[in-house]
């Protein structure tokens, strides 16, 4: 099975402009993500996809392969789809550029699941257990809900699932780690538009669900946090010594 790991990175993040180049422990955020990907697969199979010359220049300095992509990409997965149109592979592994603590073991777990999955599954997405109330209530943490086989039924930034008193019982958080077949990425090609629920929730994997396609969720161990805001970066700086 051929695969390509793609790390989408844009400078103009609505919540945190310049986030990929933010300093984390003396290195740019995007470098942490890239190095963890290189622990999981050969560095030649890892690409940083960006539309920004500043990110491309920094990534080239630390040795990454860079693919320039359009500034019109709606999401990180749209950016992966643009790379997929140029580079052929059976599966494309999307590691979000704001996951500096992504576990190489988790990346390999997603890859193994892609190798063994049913033909009707078009995408794999990682998730980890939520252990605290604050994360459960946070609007920056997408929460997936699955069927008994782990297939995604829905995902929301709202606090789901809850009991009838809206209490936190158990839940998962989405990890910004995916694997896509090329036919799934056809929905993210240039000219594509966001689906209705994707637009409302700002969660790109919902585009596949709304098209009636099957997404398999895979549990991986919790590993740090995603950096969506400057406050998240402060938290990440307090955790960096552990990693």
C-alpha positions as CSV (number, residue, x, y, z in Angstrom):
1,X,0.0,0.0,0.0
2,X,1.4,3.4,-1.0
3,X,0.8,6.3,1.2
4,X,1.8,10.0,1.5
5,X,1.7,12.0,4.8
6,X,0.6,15.6,4.2
7,X,0.7,18.3,6.8
8,X,-1.5,21.2,5.7
9,X,-0.3,24.6,7.1
10,X,-1.7,28.0,6.4
11,X,-0.6,31.3,7.8
12,X,-3.9,33.1,8.0
13,X,-5.7,31.1,10.6
14,X,-8.9,32.9,11.8
15,X,-8.3,32.0,15.4
16,X,-4.5,32.4,15.4
17,X,-2.7,34.1,12.5
18,X,0.8,32.9,11.9
19,X,0.2,29.8,14.1
20,X,2.5,27.3,12.1
21,X,5.5,29.6,12.8
22,X,4.8,30.2,16.5
23,X,7.7,29.4,18.7
24,X,7.2,26.2,20.8
25,X,10.3,25.2,22.8
26,X,12.7,27.0,20.5
27,X,11.3,25.5,17.2
28,X,8.3,26.6,15.1
29,X,5.1,24.7,15.8
30,X,5.0,23.1,12.3
31,X,8.5,21.6,12.8
32,X,7.3,19.7,15.8
33,X,4.5,18.2,13.8
34,X,6.8,17.3,10.9
35,X,9.4,15.6,13.1
36,X,6.8,13.4,14.7
37,X,5.5,12.4,11.3
38,X,9.1,11.5,10.3
39,X,9.3,9.2,13.3
40,X,6.3,7.3,11.9
41,X,7.2,7.0,8.2
42,X,10.2,7.8,6.0
43,X,10.8,11.6,5.7
44,X,10.6,11.3,1.9
45,X,6.9,10.4,2.3
46,X,6.1,13.5,4.4
47,X,5.0,16.7,2.7
48,X,4.1,20.1,4.1
49,X,1.4,21.7,2.0
50,X,1.1,25.5,2.3
51,X,0.1,28.6,0.4
52,X,2.6,30.9,2.3
53,X,6.2,31.6,1.3
54,X,7.1,32.3,4.9
55,X,6.1,28.8,6.0
56,X,7.7,27.2,2.9
57,X,11.0,29.0,3.6
58,X,11.1,27.9,7.3
59,X,10.1,24.3,6.4
60,X,12.8,24.1,3.8
61,X,15.4,25.1,6.4
62,X,14.6,22.2,8.7
63,X,14.6,19.8,5.7
64,X,10.9,19.2,4.9
65,X,9.5,18.6,1.4
66,X,7.2,21.4,0.6
67,X,4.2,21.6,-1.8
68,X,2.8,25.0,-2.6
69,X,-1.0,25.0,-2.7
70,X,-3.7,27.5,-3.5
71,X,-4.8,30.2,-1.1
72,X,-8.4,29.4,-2.0
73,X,-8.3,26.0,-0.1
74,X,-11.3,26.0,2.2
75,X,-9.8,23.5,4.7
76,X,-6.7,21.5,5.5
77,X,-8.2,18.5,3.7
78,X,-8.8,20.7,0.6
79,X,-5.1,21.4,0.7
80,X,-4.3,17.6,1.0
81,X,-6.6,17.0,-2.0
82,X,-4.6,19.5,-4.1
83,X,-1.4,17.6,-3.3
84,X,-3.2,14.3,-4.1
85,X,-3.9,15.6,-7.6
86,X,-0.2,15.8,-8.2
87,X,1.1,12.8,-6.2
88,X,-0.4,9.4,-6.6
89,X,-0.9,7.1,-3.5
90,X,-3.5,4.6,-2.2
91,X,-4.0,6.5,1.0
92,X,-3.2,10.1,2.0
93,X,-2.6,10.7,5.7
94,X,-3.5,14.2,6.8
95,X,-1.8,15.3,10.0
96,X,-3.1,18.7,11.0
97,X,-0.4,21.3,11.4
98,X,-1.6,22.3,14.8
99,X,-1.0,18.9,16.5
100,X,2.6,19.4,17.8
101,X,2.2,16.4,20.2
102,X,0.8,13.9,17.7
103,X,2.1,10.5,18.6
104,X,4.0,8.6,15.9
105,X,2.4,5.4,17.3
106,X,-1.0,7.0,16.6
107,X,0.0,7.7,13.0
108,X,1.1,4.2,12.5
109,X,-2.2,3.0,14.1
110,X,-4.2,4.9,11.6
111,X,-2.0,3.6,8.7
112,X,-2.5,0.0,9.9
113,X,-6.2,0.5,10.1
114,X,-6.2,1.9,6.6
115,X,-4.4,-1.2,5.3
116,X,-7.0,-3.5,6.8
117,X,-10.2,-1.6,6.4
118,X,-13.3,-2.5,4.4
119,X,-13.6,-1.2,0.9
120,X,-16.6,0.9,1.7
121,X,-14.7,3.0,4.3
122,X,-13.3,6.1,2.5
123,X,-11.6,7.7,5.5
124,X,-10.1,7.0,8.9
125,X,-10.0,9.6,11.7
126,X,-8.3,9.3,15.1
127,X,-9.9,10.1,18.4
128,X,-8.9,10.0,22.1
129,X,-10.8,9.8,25.4
130,X,-11.8,13.1,27.0
131,X,-11.0,13.0,30.7
132,X,-12.0,16.4,31.9
133,X,-15.1,18.6,31.9
134,X,-13.4,21.6,30.5
135,X,-12.4,19.8,27.3
136,X,-15.8,18.3,27.0
137,X,-17.4,21.8,27.1
138,X,-14.8,23.5,24.9
139,X,-16.0,24.7,21.5
140,X,-12.5,24.2,20.1
141,X,-12.7,20.5,20.7
142,X,-14.7,18.5,18.2
143,X,-16.5,15.5,19.8
144,X,-17.3,12.4,17.6
145,X,-20.1,10.0,18.2
146,X,-19.9,6.6,16.7
147,X,-21.9,3.4,16.2
148,X,-20.9,0.2,17.9
149,X,-18.4,-0.6,15.2
150,X,-16.7,2.7,15.5
151,X,-18.1,4.3,12.4
152,X,-18.7,8.0,12.7
153,X,-22.4,9.0,13.1
154,X,-21.8,12.7,13.9
155,X,-19.2,15.1,15.2
156,X,-19.8,18.5,16.9
157,X,-18.1,21.3,18.8
158,X,-21.0,21.1,21.1
159,X,-20.8,19.0,24.3
160,X,-22.0,15.6,23.0
161,X,-23.1,13.0,24.1
162,X,-24.8,14.0,27.3
163,X,-27.5,12.5,29.5
164,X,-30.9,14.2,29.8
165,X,-29.5,16.5,32.5
166,X,-26.7,17.5,30.0
167,X,-24.0,16.1,32.3
168,X,-20.6,14.9,31.1
169,X,-20.5,11.1,31.3
170,X,-18.0,9.9,28.7
171,X,-16.8,11.3,25.4
172,X,-14.0,11.4,22.8
173,X,-12.2,14.3,21.2
174,X,-11.2,14.3,17.6
175,X,-7.5,14.1,16.9
176,X,-6.3,16.0,13.8
177,X,-5.1,12.8,12.2
178,X,-6.8,11.3,9.2
179,X,-6.3,8.9,6.3
180,X,-8.2,9.3,3.0
181,X,-8.7,7.3,-0.1
182,X,-8.4,9.4,-3.2
183,X,-12.1,9.0,-4.0
184,X,-12.9,10.7,-0.7
185,X,-10.6,13.6,-1.6
186,X,-12.6,14.2,-4.8
187,X,-15.1,16.1,-2.5
188,X,-12.3,18.5,-1.6
189,X,-10.9,19.3,-5.0
190,X,-10.6,22.9,-6.2
191,X,-14.0,24.4,-6.8
192,X,-15.6,22.3,-4.0
193,X,-17.9,24.0,-1.5
194,X,-18.4,23.3,2.2
195,X,-21.5,21.2,3.0
196,X,-24.2,22.6,5.2
197,X,-23.3,20.9,8.5
198,X,-19.6,21.4,7.8
199,X,-20.2,25.1,7.4
200,X,-22.2,25.3,10.6
201,X,-19.8,23.2,12.8
202,X,-16.5,24.1,11.0
203,X,-15.6,20.4,11.0
204,X,-14.4,19.3,7.5
205,X,-14.9,15.5,8.0
206,X,-18.7,16.2,8.0
207,X,-18.5,16.8,4.3
208,X,-18.0,13.1,3.8
209,X,-20.9,12.1,6.2
210,X,-23.3,14.5,4.4
211,X,-22.3,12.8,1.1
212,X,-23.4,9.5,2.6
213,X,-19.8,8.1,2.8
214,X,-18.4,6.0,5.7
215,X,-15.7,7.2,8.1
216,X,-14.1,4.9,10.6
217,X,-13.0,6.4,13.9
218,X,-9.9,4.8,15.5
219,X,-9.0,5.3,19.2
220,X,-5.5,6.4,20.0
221,X,-3.9,7.4,23.3
222,X,-4.3,11.0,24.3
223,X,-1.2,13.1,23.4
224,X,-1.0,16.7,24.4
225,X,-3.3,19.2,22.8
226,X,-4.1,20.8,19.5
227,X,-3.1,24.4,19.2
228,X,-6.1,26.4,18.0
229,X,-5.6,29.7,19.9
230,X,-2.8,31.7,21.6
231,X,-4.0,30.3,24.9
232,X,-3.6,26.8,23.6
233,X,0.0,27.7,22.7
234,X,0.7,28.9,26.3
235,X,-0.6,25.5,27.5
236,X,1.5,23.7,24.9
237,X,4.6,25.5,26.2
238,X,3.9,24.3,29.7
239,X,3.7,20.7,28.3
240,X,6.7,20.7,25.9
241,X,9.2,19.4,28.5
242,X,7.2,16.2,28.9
243,X,7.6,15.4,25.2
